[in-house]
Amino acid sequence: MKEIVVISGKGGTGKTTIVGGLAVLMENKVLADCDVDAADLHLILATKVIETYDFKAGVRPVVDEKRCTACGTCAGLCRFDAIEIQKIAKIDEFLCEGCGVCVHFCPESAMSLRENTCGEWYVSDTPYGPMVHARLGIGEENSGKLVSLVKQKARQIAEDIGSDFILIDGPPGIGCPVISS
């Protein structure tokens, strides 16, 4: 099985159009859209989603309102200024990096870490073969991990059905998602 990855250092250069054209022309392949920040291959290939899964990565603190005494220890230790003390500790999810210092040092054990749901990934059917694609939430991290997951599932499907090729629509740029593609 061979993988063909179409990438470019810039967006808007026609990567998706090329992959869409190859999808129509090639036989015995599995498709993967690894541009998880702005996936659009599904728009031109008339996909029908058959499976949907949550993508979980990283952690976020949660405050137990019954145990929190608003002592301020967590706010004093948070280097991201993500905690404000009101009647209880309030966490600004945009500022929080999920480091866990607040959880570790809370004298009341009023905080815990929960796994963060930061997107979804899909297995779809197209007129040109199966496709794996995803959507990362706005402002979420871990795009490289989600791309790796998309590729892993595409490989698994390709092995299961005996495909000759995996055709991958890559993201623009030079960062983690491109390297993972």
N, C-alpha and C positions, 0 to 999 in steps of 0.2 A: 504494500500500500504506500502511495506517495502523497505528500502534502504539498499543495500549491498555496502559498500565502501571497496576497496582493497587498502591499503596503506602500506608503509614501510619507515623506517628512511633512507634508502639508495636507490640510483638508480641502475638499472640493476639487480634487484632481481627477476623479472618475474611477476610483477604486471599486466602488459598489457597482457601477455600470459595467465594468470589465468582468467582475465576478458574476453578475447577473447574466451577461452574455455567454460566459463560459458555462454557466449552469444549464443554459438552454442547449448548448452544443455538445457538452460532454455526457457520457453515459457512465453508469455505475459509480456514482459518487455520493458523498455526504457533504452537506453544506454547513459552514459555521460562520456566524457573524461575530467577530471578536471586537468590534467597536462598541463596547458595552456602555460607553458614555453617550453615544448618539447612534444606536443601531438603526439601520434603515433598509437593509437587504430584504427584510420581511415585507416592506412596502411595495417592492417591485416584483416579488415572486408569488404573490397571492397565497400566503401561508395560512394554514389552519392549525392553530395551537391545539395539541393533543395532550400535553402534560405541562403543568406549571409548578415551580418549586420556589420557595424562599431562599435567598442567599443571605447567610449569616456570617458576619466577620467582625472581629473586634468585640469590645465590651463597653457597656455604659453603666454608671452607677444609678441605683434606685434607692430612694429614701423611704424608710419605714416610718410613716407619720406618727405612729403610736409610740415609737421608741425615741424619736429625735427630740432632744431638749433644747435645740437651737443654741448650743454652747459656743459654736463658732470655730471649733478646732479644725474642722474640715476646710472652712473658708480661709483660715489663716495659713493652712499648709498648701492650698491649691495654687500652683505656680501659673496656672492659666486664667486665674480670676473667674472661674466658671461657677462659683458657688456664692450665692447671696443668702444672708440669713434674714428671714422674716419670722413668722411664727414657727417655721421649721426651715431647714436648709432647702433652698431651691437651686436646681442645677440648670445652667444654660447649656443645652445640648450642642449649640453651635460652637461654644468655646471649649467644652470638655473634650479632652483627648483620650479619656478612658484609662488613665494611668493606674488608678486604684489607690492612690495615696489616701484619699478621703475614707475609703472603706477600711484600709489597714489601721488607720489611727483614730477612728471614731471611738470615743470612750464608751458610748452607749450601744455599740454594734448595731447602729440604726441604718447602716448602708450595706448594700450588697451589689455585686456586679451581675448584670444580665447580658446575655449574648445579644448583639445588635443585628437587627434585620436591616440590611442596606440595599436590597434590590431583589430582583426575581430573575430566574432563568427558565427557558422554555425549550421543549422539544416540539417541533412543528412538522407538518407534512406540507410539501409543496408539489406542484405538478412535475417538478424536476428532481425530486428525491427528498429525503429527510433533512431537516435543518435544526441546528441547535443555536440559540441566540439568547441574549440577556438584556436586562435594563438595570443599570446601577442608579440608585436614588440620587437626587440632586444634591450636590455637595458632599457625597459620601466618598469614603476612601476605599482602598483595596480593589481597585479596578484590575490590577495585575492578577490577583487571586481569582477574580471572577472570570477573567480571560482564560486562565489555566483550567478552571472548571469546565468552561464551554468546550475547550479543545479536548479535554479528557473524555467528556461525554460524547463528543463527535467521533473520537477514536473508538470508543466502546461500541457505538452504533455501527460504525464502519466495519469493525471486526465481526460483529454479530451477523451482519447481512452480507459480508464478503465483498465490500466495496474495493475498487482499485484506487480511488482517490478521495482525499478530503480537500475540498475547495474552501479557502478561508478568506473572508473579507476582513482585512486588518484595519486598525485604527490609524489616524494620522499621528505624526509626531515621532519622537525618539524616546519616550518614557517607558515606564513599566508595562503598560498594556501592549506596546509594540514589541518589546522584548519578549513578553509572554506569548505573543502571537507566533 
